[in-house]
Amino acid sequence: MKNTCAILLAAGTPDRPGRTTALSQVLFRPLIRWVWDNCREAGIETICVAAGANREEISQELPEGAAAAGQEDMALCAKAFLAEHREADLLIAPGDAPFLFPEILAEALRLHREQGNDATMIAWAACWARGESLLAALEDFSGELTPEKAERAIRERGGRTGDYAALDSCAGMRAGTFRQLAEVNRAARDMALDRLYEAGVDIPLSDGVMIDPRAEIAPGARILPGTMILGESKVGPGSVIGPNSRLENAVVGAGCVIDATYLLGATLEDDVQIGPFCRVRPGSHLSAGVRIGNFVEVKNARVGPGTKSAHLTYIGDADVGARVNFGCGVCIANYDGIHKHRTVIGDDCFIGCNTNLVAPVTLGDGAYTAAGSTVTEDVPPDALCIARSRQTNLPDRAKEHQKHPRK
């Protein structure tokens, strides 16, 4: 869009229960970011965000290098912005209208210019205005600025005005109250699901399913109830996600099964099975064929192909080789109270139940640890590590305790 700019009205703050702000979220993304991204994708390069008291918080939600303006008087903010862009067509859009998609903005601008309008309302939610006309109309204007007030001010000064009625029935939806926000979320969710259905994604029952529009779900993937997929997550073909799983900026390969599990900033190669009740935290990379069972946590670890951890284990800050077996209750003690340390486990190791690996420590290829060991020194390849006290049996000692009733 040549010679265009935009001012996004995001200065509202809740002054009574039930009101939202431009920071309220629709499908895990702030309302203002929906509006900003629509403008950018439509080709509008110069954007002013009138954020008022929320300036700092809103600036944090904008792309790097962008910042919101802090004037609470939106009319003054608009005048200052228009003084530098009076030759452009200006879009005035509220910060709580997420469905003014790029094609709607582009088509409305085309009509606005073809008809030679000074102002053109878009689905009664936003307005295109000629910069010179709007600047003149705002000459004696102060206080809250809205697209409707801008159009009326131009019309009252004799400017030519028109309307663009978008074919998309959702285009004019606003999320100024929490009830409206819920309605907008439902509409956004349905749009996202419809695109996935058409692309060949199997969602047999959508109860509790929420998928960020930025996520990429391959045809043939299956999404089960209670699953939330956030950010720029990717799911490969044939993978089954859910029920009751959460993916956030995670990458899942083909043929994986993710059952009641959190994947946060993690990468999974093909044929990985996880769950139920697991958490894989940022920085983790699970190679092909890995099996992670119930109540296992993986944090900032690389796990080699074919490795298995069936239950109740913590794998943190580790480089784990291929075909390693973790017994029940294994813990990698990665934190000494000041620093995090890494553990290295070679290929084909066998880690016995209730083993503690006190980082930094290295286990060579093929090393074994006996159940209940606390390992504080490196274990050579193919060695068996037994790091526990020798058992002592005291005859008849239990009888002393048996005399007292249990509480």
Disulfide bonds with the S-S distance in Angstrom:
none
